Amino acid sequence: MPPTSVEPPPAHPRLVALDVIRGFALCGILIANVIPISASVASDAPVTTALTTAGNGAVDWLHLLVDQRFFPIFSLLFGIGFALLGESATTRVARPRLILLRRLLVLLALGLAHLLLLWPGDILTVYAAVGLLVLLPSTWLPRRAVAGLAALCLASAILLGAGHYAMVPGLFLLGTALTRYGVTRRIEDSTRAPALLALVLGAAAVPAAWAQASFERVGDIDTPGYRMAFAIAGVLIAGVYVCLLLVLFRSPARHVLHALFAPLGRMALTNYLTATVLVLGVAHVVGHPERWSSRTVLVIAGTVLAAQWLFSTLWLRTFRYGPLEWAWRWATWLRRPPLRVTSRATSKTTGPTAERRTPSTLVT
């Protein structure tokens, strides 16, 4: 019988590839969000999720590579993290769904604060609401049903052209299904599978991206055809990005990827929220975000990410979790987790196997 006390799970081998993919996705999300966040500085500015506008040929390439290409990755990872946390809680507490419920309620509170105080385009409230309405109930379903619902939700959202928020339930369920079928635990074990999948997804992404660009060239962006092409291209290109990262993760580039993206990924919640504050500060100082070129967007995003990378890297040398990740974990388990890295933990996290032995932040 599982223990009845509610405790944070102890340190265990982490899936470092998830940290890297999460950090990579965070970079793309920030690039896509610089303009929408900055536009919200003006009280009468509309909230938009588009990086660029159709017809602006100078930044079409950035639009095709970035806009709506990274939120599917982040959404998939949230579903994966939720399922991993559920597995961990099941072995440690008598009522694991209560842990999951608190996790989502705290995220909802953070999202509402972010939405009401900083930026109306916040995604955390959507994640928390979908988690409560879809992810939590899915824990009572067999994995086959979860996989079927994931396919149904994704197909419906894409075919109906319902927008990127409508794709969140399907992506959440897909991440959960991958974990429950054991795929997540094996993502670091193969090179051939992600390489072949990248080729297949890339071949399908080319015509989808071409169709999207064709609609945009003629300004026909209010049609179901455009929304469908946009959604399909976004999911396929996101899949290509993930597969290529997994291939590179099995190469000598692994250590470079880990150094660049893992600190950002391990503190994704902290970095997501602080990025809004930093971009709003830049917008107040520089002004006129509607005039910013793609180069300006990249410079702003790069500067913010460089500052966050430096802070995250230095912080994680001393602490196990990011500040908001630690507070979120505390509220989830109702017990304060250790924050500082002990000398024993430090000795275990030096050397070539260190990245597999650090405490894991499963849901960010």
C-alpha positions in Angstrom: 0.0 0.0 0.0 1.4 3.4 -0.9 2.6 5.6 2.0 0.1 8.1 3.3 2.5 11.0 3.9 2.9 13.6 1.2 6.5 14.1 0.4 8.5 15.4 -2.6 10.0 12.5 -4.4 13.7 12.0 -3.9 16.4 12.6 -6.5 16.3 10.0 -9.3 17.7 9.7 -12.8 16.3 12.5 -15.0 15.6 12.5 -18.7 18.0 15.2 -19.6 16.8 15.3 -23.2 13.5 16.7 -21.9 15.3 19.6 -20.3 17.2 20.3 -23.5 14.0 20.2 -25.6 12.1 22.3 -23.1 14.9 24.9 -23.1 15.0 24.9 -26.9 11.2 25.4 -27.1 11.4 28.2 -24.6 13.8 30.1 -26.9 11.5 29.8 -29.8 8.4 30.8 -27.8 10.2 34.0 -26.6 11.1 34.9 -30.2 7.5 34.4 -31.2 6.2 36.4 -28.2 8.4 39.5 -28.3 6.1 41.4 -30.6 2.8 40.3 -28.9 4.2 41.1 -25.4 5.6 44.5 -26.6 2.3 45.4 -28.3 0.5 45.0 -25.0 2.3 48.0 -23.6 -0.2 50.2 -25.4 -3.5 49.8 -23.6 -5.4 49.9 -26.9 -3.1 47.5 -28.7 -4.7 44.2 -29.7 -3.4 41.0 -28.3 -1.9 38.9 -31.1 -0.1 35.7 -31.2 1.5 36.3 -34.6 5.2 37.0 -34.9 4.8 38.8 -38.2 2.0 39.9 -40.5 1.3 38.4 -43.9 2.8 40.2 -46.8 5.9 41.4 -44.9 8.4 39.5 -47.1 11.4 40.7 -45.2 10.5 38.5 -42.2 8.5 35.7 -43.8 11.4 33.3 -43.2 11.3 34.0 -39.5 7.5 33.6 -39.5 7.7 30.2 -41.2 10.4 28.9 -38.9 9.2 30.3 -35.6 5.6 31.3 -35.4 3.5 28.5 -33.8 6.4 26.1 -34.3 7.4 25.9 -30.6 4.2 25.9 -28.6 3.3 22.4 -29.8 6.6 21.2 -28.3 6.0 23.0 -25.0 2.4 21.6 -24.9 3.6 18.0 -25.6 6.2 18.3 -22.9 3.6 19.5 -20.4 1.6 16.3 -21.1 4.7 14.2 -20.7 5.6 16.0 -17.4 2.1 15.6 -16.0 2.2 11.8 -16.7 5.7 11.4 -15.2 4.6 13.3 -12.1 1.5 11.1 -11.9 3.7 7.9 -12.0 5.9 9.3 -9.3 3.0 10.3 -7.1 1.4 6.9 -7.5 4.4 5.2 -5.9 4.7 7.7 -3.0 1.2 8.8 -1.8 -2.2 7.3 -1.2 -4.0 9.9 -3.3 -1.8 10.8 -6.3 -4.5 12.7 -8.1 -4.7 15.2 -5.2 -1.0 16.0 -6.0 -1.9 16.5 -9.6 -4.9 18.7 -8.7 -2.8 20.9 -6.5 -0.2 21.2 -9.2 -2.7 22.5 -11.7 -4.5 24.8 -9.3 -1.2 26.5 -8.3 -0.4 26.8 -12.0 -3.8 28.4 -12.6 -3.1 31.0 -9.9 0.3 31.8 -11.4 -1.3 32.1 -14.8 -4.1 34.4 -13.7 -1.6 36.7 -12.0 0.5 36.7 -15.2 -2.5 37.4 -17.3 -4.1 40.1 -15.2 -1.0 41.9 -14.1 1.4 41.6 -17.1 0.3 40.1 -20.4 -3.2 39.1 -21.6 -1.6 36.5 -23.9 -0.6 34.2 -21.0 -0.6 30.5 -21.8 -0.4 29.1 -18.3 -4.1 29.7 -17.6 -4.9 27.7 -20.7 -2.6 24.9 -19.7 -4.0 24.8 -16.2 -7.7 24.8 -17.4 -7.1 22.1 -20.0 -5.1 20.1 -17.4 -8.1 20.2 -15.0 -10.7 19.5 -17.7 -8.7 17.0 -19.8 -5.5 15.7 -18.3 -6.7 15.0 -14.8 -9.8 13.0 -16.0 -7.6 11.1 -18.4 -5.8 9.5 -15.5 -8.9 7.3 -15.0 -8.7 6.1 -18.7 -6.7 3.2 -20.1 -3.7 4.3 -22.2 -5.4 3.1 -25.4 -8.3 5.4 -24.9 -5.9 8.3 -24.1 -4.0 7.7 -27.4 -7.3 7.6 -29.3 -8.5 10.8 -27.8 -5.2 12.5 -28.5 -5.5 11.6 -32.2 -9.2 12.7 -32.3 -8.6 16.0 -30.6 -5.6 16.9 -32.7 -7.3 15.9 -36.0 -10.4 17.9 -35.1 -8.5 21.0 -34.1 -6.5 20.9 -37.3 -9.3 20.1 -39.7 -11.6 22.7 -38.2 -8.9 25.3 -38.2 -9.9 26.2 -34.6 -6.6 27.9 -33.7 -3.6 26.9 -31.7 -5.3 26.9 -28.3 -7.7 24.2 -29.6 -4.7 21.9 -30.2 -3.6 22.0 -26.6 -5.8 19.1 -25.4 -4.6 16.8 -28.1 -1.0 17.6 -27.5 -1.4 17.2 -23.8 -3.0 13.8 -24.3 -0.4 12.8 -26.9 2.4 13.5 -24.4 0.6 11.5 -21.7 0.1 8.6 -24.1 3.8 8.6 -25.1 4.7 8.4 -21.4 2.2 5.7 -20.5 3.4 3.6 -23.5 7.0 3.9 -22.3 8.2 5.9 -25.3 9.3 8.9 -23.2 11.7 6.8 -21.1 13.4 5.5 -24.3 13.9 8.8 -26.1 17.6 9.0 -25.3 18.3 5.4 -26.4 18.0 5.6 -30.2 19.4 7.6 -33.1 17.9 5.8 -36.0 14.2 6.2 -35.0 14.2 10.0 -34.5 16.4 10.4 -37.7 13.9 8.4 -39.8 10.9 10.2 -38.2 12.6 13.6 -38.9 12.9 12.6 -42.6 9.2 11.6 -42.8 8.0 14.7 -40.9 10.3 17.0 -42.9 9.0 15.6 -46.2 5.4 16.3 -45.1 6.3 19.7 -43.6 7.6 21.1 -46.9 4.3 21.1 -48.8 2.4 22.2 -45.7 4.7 25.2 -45.2 4.6 25.9 -49.0 0.8 26.0 -48.8 0.9 28.3 -45.8 3.3 30.6 -47.6 1.1 30.6 -50.7 -2.0 31.7 -48.7 0.1 34.5 -47.1 1.5 35.8 -50.3 -2.0 36.6 -51.6 -3.2 37.8 -48.2 -5.7 35.0 -48.0 -5.3 34.3 -44.2 -8.9 34.3 -43.0 -9.9 31.1 -44.7 -10.1 27.5 -43.2 -7.5 26.4 -45.8 -4.9 28.8 -44.4 -5.6 27.9 -40.8 -5.4 24.2 -41.6 -2.1 24.6 -43.5 -0.7 26.8 -40.7 -1.6 24.2 -38.1 -0.3 21.3 -40.0 3.0 23.0 -40.9 3.4 24.1 -37.2 3.0 20.5 -35.8 5.2 18.9 -38.5 8.0 21.4 -38.2 7.8 21.2 -34.4 8.2 17.4 -34.8 11.2 17.9 -37.0 12.9 20.2 -34.5 12.4 17.6 -31.7 13.7 14.7 -33.8 16.7 16.6 -34.9 17.5 17.5 -31.3 17.2 13.9 -30.3 19.6 12.9 -33.1 22.1 15.5 -32.1 21.7 14.5 -28.4 23.2 11.1 -29.4 26.2 12.8 -31.0 29.2 14.7 -29.5 27.0 17.8 -29.7 25.2 16.4 -26.6 27.3 18.4 -24.1 26.9 21.6 -26.1 23.1 21.2 -26.2 23.1 20.4 -22.5 25.1 23.5 -21.6 23.0 25.8 -23.9 19.5 24.6 -23.2 19.2 22.5 -20.1 19.6 25.4 -17.6 16.8 27.3 -19.4 14.7 24.1 -19.5 15.1 23.3 -15.8 13.9 26.8 -14.9 11.3 27.1 -17.7 8.5 28.4 -15.4 10.7 31.1 -13.9 12.2 32.0 -17.3 8.8 32.2 -19.0 7.4 34.6 -16.5 10.4 36.8 -16.1 10.8 37.0 -19.9 7.5 38.9 -20.0 8.8 41.4 -17.4 12.0 41.9 -19.4 10.4 42.3 -22.8 7.9 44.8 -21.3 10.7 46.8 -19.9 12.5 46.9 -23.3 9.2 48.0 -24.9 8.7 50.8 -22.5 12.3 52.1 -23.1 12.5 51.5 -26.9 8.8 52.0 -27.9 7.0 51.5 -31.2 7.1 47.7 -31.4 5.1 47.8 -34.6 8.2 49.1 -36.3 10.6 46.5 -35.0 12.3 44.5 -37.7 13.1 40.8 -37.5 16.7 41.7 -36.5 15.4 43.8 -33.6 13.2 41.0 -32.4 16.1 38.5 -32.5 18.4 41.0 -30.7 15.8 41.5 -27.9 15.1 37.8 -27.6 18.7 36.9 -27.7 19.6 39.5 -25.0 16.8 38.3 -22.7 17.8 34.6 -23.3 21.4 35.3 -22.6 20.6 37.0 -19.4 18.3 34.2 -18.4 20.8 31.5 -19.4 23.5 33.2 -17.2 21.2 33.5 -14.3 19.9 29.9 -14.6 23.4 28.5 -14.9 24.7 30.3 -11.9 21.5 29.6 -9.8 21.6 25.9 -10.5 25.1 25.6 -9.3 23.8 26.3 -5.8 20.2 25.4 -5.9 18.3 22.3 -7.0 15.3 24.1 -8.6 14.5 27.5 -10.0 12.8 29.9 -7.5 9.3 29.5 -8.9 9.8 25.8 -9.6 10.8 25.3 -6.0 7.7 27.2 -4.8 5.5 25.3 -7.2 6.9 22.0 -5.9 6.4 23.0 -2.3 2.7 23.9 -3.0 2.2 20.7 -4.9 3.5 18.3 -2.2 2.6 20.6 0.8 6.1 20.0 2.2 9.1 22.3 1.6 11.7 20.5 -0.6 15.4 21.1 0.0 16.6 24.0 -2.2 20.3 24.1 -1.8 22.5 21.5 -3.5 24.3 19.6 -0.8 28.0 18.7 -1.0 27.0 15.1 -1.6 24.7 16.0 -4.4 27.4 18.2 -5.9 29.9 15.4 -5.9 27.4 13.2 -7.7 26.8 15.8 -10.3 30.3 16.2 -11.5 31.7 14.1 -14.3 30.3 12.7 -17.5 27.2 11.1 -15.9 26.2 14.1 -13.9 23.4 15.2 -16.0 21.5 11.9 -15.3 21.8 12.2 -11.5 20.5 15.6 -10.7 17.0 16.1 -9.2 14.3 16.2 -11.8 11.8 19.0 -12.5 9.1 17.0 -14.4 6.5 19.6 -15.2 7.5 23.1 -16.2 
